[in-house]
């Protein structure tokens, strides 16, 4: 399966066990999240998105690298429901960096790819120090059948790298030595676009490694019109009311971005 070019993010609300879901029964919380995810998936597919990704955005504050069992169970149910409702590929991102859970969920539900925020290297985050375990996770992916592709962030948002400061070298390490099937660059935080010179550096390095480069934050219609050719997109906040992550989808924003993507990509 080839990786999709335009991926829409489904920001899940607080799942069972998360602080934002307190006071409501776990089954009711799950039903609400699942219904909303399926509705958003259908809307994004109809609008022209080529892929989707679910992430437990509403579960903040996030665990560093191991979410509780109820989160894995809930995301598995939701992933299965979304896959049954649309025909485009689905990805899984378990925040902050539970790659074991993401790979397991994707493998058992038939999802196509995962996003791993820290596949290789060491970063300082608001959850503490996170170390990538590419050697184990790439092998785990193979153990589970090897069909799930890995998209990995480089100089991930909401963090500061303690490994290579050189973006081009960091991409080479994540893709070449870390085994990522695609790499993602972001701005400093959610909704912020990487600097233009950073995108040029990243695109050149990704091409050298033979992997696609995704912009994972901050891309807008205006930004896409000025972007260098060859980028792929993971879009979340820009699709939502007021450009705010987790807000309801905005049909006007969705339509404008899909039209811009089609002009940009020639599709």
C-alpha positions in Angstrom: 0.0 0.0 0.0 1.3 3.4 -0.9 1.1 6.1 1.8 -1.6 8.7 1.3 -0.7 12.2 0.4 -3.4 14.2 2.2 -4.2 12.8 5.7 -6.9 14.3 7.9 -6.5 14.1 11.7 -9.5 12.9 13.8 -8.9 14.5 17.3 -10.6 12.1 19.6 -12.3 13.6 22.7 -11.4 12.4 26.2 -11.5 8.6 26.3 -12.5 6.4 29.2 -10.1 6.9 32.2 -8.9 10.4 31.0 -9.5 13.4 33.3 -11.8 15.0 30.7 -14.1 12.0 30.8 -14.7 11.9 34.6 -18.3 11.7 35.8 -19.5 9.7 32.8 -19.6 5.9 32.4 -16.8 4.5 30.3 -19.2 2.9 27.8 -21.0 6.2 27.3 -17.7 8.0 26.8 -16.6 5.4 24.2 -19.9 5.5 22.3 -19.8 9.2 22.0 -16.1 9.2 20.8 -16.8 6.4 18.4 -19.9 8.1 16.9 -18.0 11.3 16.4 -15.0 9.7 14.9 -17.1 7.8 12.3 -19.0 10.9 11.4 -15.8 12.9 10.9 -14.2 10.1 8.9 -17.1 10.0 6.5 -17.0 13.7 6.0 -13.3 13.9 5.4 -13.4 10.9 3.0 -16.3 12.6 1.1 -14.4 15.8 0.9 -11.5 14.2 -0.8 -9.0 13.2 1.9 -6.7 10.3 0.9 -6.2 9.0 4.4 -7.1 9.5 8.1 -5.4 9.2 11.5 -6.9 9.0 14.9 -5.2 10.3 18.0 -6.2 10.5 21.6 -6.0 14.2 21.6 -8.5 14.7 24.4 -6.6 12.6 26.9 -4.3 15.4 28.1 -2.2 15.4 30.2 -0.6 12.6 28.3 1.3 9.6 29.6 4.9 9.5 28.4 5.2 6.1 26.8 2.6 3.7 28.2 -1.1 4.4 28.1 -3.5 2.4 30.3 -5.4 -0.7 29.0 -8.7 1.2 28.7 -7.1 3.6 26.2 -5.9 0.8 24.0 -9.3 -0.9 24.2 -11.2 2.3 23.3 -8.9 3.2 20.4 -9.1 -0.3 19.0 -12.9 -0.1 19.0 -12.9 3.3 17.4 -10.3 2.3 14.8 -12.4 -0.8 13.8 -15.5 1.3 13.5 -13.8 3.9 11.3 -12.2 1.3 9.1 -15.6 -0.3 8.5 -17.1 3.1 7.6 -14.6 4.4 5.0 -12.5 3.0 2.2 -9.4 5.2 2.7 -6.4 4.1 4.8 -6.4 4.8 8.6 -3.5 5.5 10.8 -3.1 5.4 14.6 -1.2 7.8 16.9 -1.2 7.0 20.7 0.0 10.1 22.5 2.4 10.8 23.8 4.6 8.1 22.5 3.1 4.7 23.1 4.3 3.0 19.9 3.7 -0.5 21.3 0.0 0.4 21.7 -0.2 2.1 18.3 1.4 -0.9 16.5 -0.9 -3.3 18.3 -4.1 -1.4 17.6 -3.2 -0.9 13.9 -2.2 -4.5 13.5 -5.3 -6.1 15.0 -7.8 -3.6 13.4 -6.3 -3.5 9.9 -5.1 0.1 10.1 -2.5 0.9 7.5 0.1 3.0 9.4 1.1 4.5 12.7 2.6 7.8 13.7 5.4 7.7 16.3 6.4 11.0 17.7 9.9 9.8 18.9 11.1 6.8 16.9 14.8 7.5 17.4 16.9 9.9 19.5 16.1 11.6 22.7 13.8 14.6 23.3 12.8 16.7 26.3 9.1 17.2 26.5 6.4 18.3 28.9 6.1 14.6 29.8 9.8 14.4 30.6 12.6 12.8 28.6 11.5 10.4 25.9 13.9 8.0 24.2 13.1 6.4 20.9 13.3 2.7 20.5 13.4 2.2 16.8 15.2 -1.1 17.0 12.5 -2.7 19.1 9.5 -1.1 17.4 10.6 -1.9 13.8 11.1 -5.5 14.9 7.7 -5.5 16.7 6.1 -4.3 13.5 7.6 -7.2 11.6 6.5 -9.6 14.3 2.9 -8.4 14.0 2.9 -9.1 10.2 4.9 -6.2 8.8 2.0 -4.6 7.0 1.8 -1.5 9.2 3.9 1.4 7.9 5.7 3.8 10.3 5.5 7.6 10.0 7.9 9.2 12.4 8.4 12.8 13.6 11.7 14.5 13.3 12.3 17.4 15.8 8.8 16.8 17.0 6.5 19.6 18.2 6.1 20.4 22.0 9.7 19.2 22.5 13.3 20.0 22.2 15.7 17.5 20.7 18.7 16.3 22.7 20.1 14.5 19.7 21.2 16.0 16.4 20.2 19.7 16.0 20.8 19.4 12.3 17.4 18.7 10.7 18.8 17.0 7.6 21.0 14.6 9.6 18.1 13.9 12.0 15.9 12.8 9.1 18.7 10.6 7.8 18.9 9.0 11.3 15.2 8.4 11.6 14.6 7.2 8.1 17.9 5.6 7.2 19.0 4.2 10.6 15.6 4.2 12.3 13.6 2.4 9.6 10.8 4.9 9.2 8.7 4.6 6.1 8.0 8.3 6.1 9.0 11.3 8.1 7.1 14.2 9.6 8.2 17.8 10.3 6.2 20.3 12.4 6.4 23.7 13.9 7.2 24.2 17.5 3.6 23.5 18.7 0.3 22.4 17.4 -1.0 24.6 14.6 2.4 26.2 13.8 4.1 25.7 10.4 7.8 24.8 10.1 10.0 27.6 8.8 10.3 27.7 5.0 14.1 27.0 5.1 13.5 24.0 7.4 11.0 22.6 4.9 13.5 22.9 2.1 16.2 21.2 4.1 13.8 18.5 5.2 12.5 17.8 1.7 16.0 17.4 0.3 17.0 15.0 3.1 13.8 13.0 2.8 14.3 12.6 -1.0 17.9 11.5 -0.4 16.6 8.8 1.9 13.8 7.8 -0.5 10.9 8.4 1.9 8.0 10.9 1.7 8.0 14.0 3.8 4.9 15.1 5.6 4.2 18.5 7.1 2.4 17.7 10.4 1.3 21.0 11.7 0.3 24.5 10.7 -0.4 24.0 7.0 -3.1 26.3 5.6 -4.4 27.1 2.1 -2.1 30.1 1.9 0.9 28.1 3.1 0.2 25.4 0.6 0.1 27.8 -2.3 3.7 28.9 -1.6 5.1 25.5 -0.6 7.8 23.7 -2.5 6.6 20.7 -4.6 6.8 17.2 -3.2 5.4 17.7 0.3 2.6 15.6 1.8 0.2 16.8 4.5 -1.2 15.7 7.9 -3.9 18.3 8.7 -5.9 18.7 11.9 -6.4 22.1 13.3 -6.8 23.9 10.0 -9.9 21.8 9.3 -11.7 22.9 12.4 -13.7 25.8 13.5 -11.5 28.8 14.3 -8.4 26.7 13.3 -8.5 25.2 16.8 -7.5 21.6 17.5 -10.3 19.5 18.8 -13.0 21.9 17.7 -15.8 20.7 15.3 -15.0 20.3 11.7 -15.6 23.3 9.5 -16.9 22.4 6.0 -15.7 25.7 4.5 -12.2 25.2 5.7 -12.2 21.5 4.6 -13.4 22.4 1.1 -10.8 25.2 0.7 -7.9 23.0 1.8 -8.9 20.0 -0.4 -9.1 22.3 -3.4 -5.7 23.8 -2.6 -4.3 20.4 -2.2 -5.6 19.3 -5.6 -4.0 22.3 -7.3 -0.7 21.7 -5.4 -0.5 18.0 -6.1 -2.1 18.0 -9.6 -4.6 15.4 -8.6 
